[in-house]
Amino acid sequence: MSFSPFKSLSVAATVLSLTTAAQALDLNSMTEAERSAFGEEVRSYLLQNPEVILEAIDLLEQQQQVAEVQRDNQLVQENLAELVDDGYSWVGGNPDGDITLVEFTDYRCPYCRRAMPEVAKLLAQDGNIRFVIKEFPILGEASLISSRFAVAVKQLEGPEAYKEVHDALFDLPGEPNDVTLGRLAEGFGLDAEAILARMNEEVVTDELRRTRALAQRMAISGTPSFVLGDELLRGFLPADQMQLMAIAQRDQRG
């Protein structure tokens, strides 16, 4: 349903009239018969004007959407430092960019795969965005294994190797296991044996645990989820829409 200011005025007027009537009659002091009669009047009005119910639902949905955005903005502000600079997440794009885009991602998530070219397009057309990837495996054991491998690569081989492996894991043929992951590492000239050994160490577990705790604090339960500047996006938008959001945030800053 679309939002109409005239609908809102209609709903507000109806609610006000009913509230005023209730206050004038003082429902608490009314007899049972008077309360019943008043209820019948309200029922009769709504039956004769059922569109009021739809208008009220429309207005309620608008209010809920505003409340959700306000809550999400507050969550971003409360966790901003860890979102943009936790000391371990991969950072790309323009590391000195004036706006940071943070992505919570899962390698088994088809929507994350669809988001990849949109993010790449955004970074290509806007050279002033800093990009942070948060490993957030939530879709089962295969997701967790893939993220453990990616984090192990980052810790042992560095950020460039991590990004190559990160992109490749979305198209990994077959299930992630020692064989497929070992071949993937060797394909990039990496030390497969060392990476596979590192995957289950506490230093990898701790990084994934910290990211999961951050997501829980922010009420993020799905992937992909993004934070663009000071706005939380539950899901992804096309690159052009994210670009408009970035421009709007820069304009607000002056």
C-alpha positions, -999 to +999 in steps of 0.1 A: +000+000+000+012+035-008+013+063+018-012+091+015-012+122+037-050+125+031-055+090+044-034+098+075-056+128+082-087+108+077-075+081+101-064+107+126-097+125+125-116+092+129-095+082+159-097+116+174-135+117+171-138+082+186-114+091+214-131+123+222-165+106+222-151+079+246-136+106+269-169+126+269-189+095+278-163+083+303-164+046+295-154+036+330-185+053+345-209+041+318-235+014+324-232-019+307-260-008+283-243+025+275-210+007+268-228-018+246-246+011+227-213+029+222-197-002+209-225-008+185-220+028+172-183+022+166-190-011+149-217+004+127-193+032+117-166+008+107-190-014+088-202+015+068-167+028+063-144-003+061-118+017+042-109+033+076-095-001+088-072-003+057-062+033+062-053+026+098-033-005+088-015+016+062-006+042+087+005+016+113+028+000+087+044+034+079+049+041+116+065+007+121+089+012+091+100+046+105+106+029+139+126+001+124+148+026+105+154+046+136+163+014+156+187+003+129+204+037+128+208+036+165+224+001+162+248+014+136+259+043+158+263+020+189+286-004+170+302+019+145+338+015+157+338-023+154+319-022+121+344+000+103+377-009+120+377-041+140+414-048+133+410-081+115+383-078+087+395-074+051+395-038+039+393-029+002+379-003-022+396+030-012+410+024+023+409+062+028+374+066+015+350+090+032+322+064+034+326+028+045+305-001+031+304-031+054+291-065+042+281-095+063+284-124+039+280-162+036+296-183+008+266-205+005+242-176+001+229-171-034+219-135-027+255-128-016+266-142-050+241-118-067+254-089-046+290-093-057+288-076-091+267-048-077+293-041-050+321-043-076+302-018-098+296+006-069+333+005-060+343+010-096+320+040-101+327+056-067+364+058-059+358+072-024+342+042-007+360+020+017+348-017+017+349-041+046+340-078+045+326-096+075+327-134+075+293-144+087+287-182+081+251-190+091+239-215+064+254-247+079+286-266+081+297-259+045+294-222+052+315-225+083+342-245+067+345-220+038+348-191+062+374-208+083+394-215+051+391-178+040+401-165+074+430-188+075+442-176+041+439-140+052+459-146+084+486-166+067+488-153+032+476-117+035+448-095+022+454-099-016+453-137-014+422-135+008+403-115-017+412-139-045+401-169-024+370-150-012+357-145-047+366-180-058+348-197-029+314-185-042+320-206-073+338-236-056+328-268-074+316-294-050+315-293-012+343-275+007+366-302+021+404-308+024+406-319-012+386-291-029+400-264-006+436-277-010+432-276-048+419-241-045+448-229-024+473-246-047+456-229-077+466-196-063+501-207-053+493-208-016+506-231+011+476-255+012+489-277+040+495-247+063+461-232+056+442-264+062+461-268+095+452-232+105+415-235+098+406-251+131+429-231+153+415-208+180+427-177+163+403-184+134+375-194+157+379-162+177+376-140+147+344-157+135+330-156+171+336-118+174+319-111+141+289-133+151+286-114+184+286-081+165+259-093+141+238-105+171+241-070+188+229-055+155+200-079+151+215-092+118+203-127+111+205-129+073+230-124+045+239-103+027+235-075+052+252-042+046+261-010+065+266+019+042+279+049+061+253+052+089+225+032+073+218-005+078+206-024+047+190-058+054+196-072+019+213-055-010+204-027-034+216-022-070+248-003-072+231+028-086+207+030-055+236+025-031+255+053-050+225+076-044+226+068-007+263+076-005+257+109-023+229+118+000+250+110+031+278+132+018+253+160+012+240+158+047+275+161+061+280+193+041 
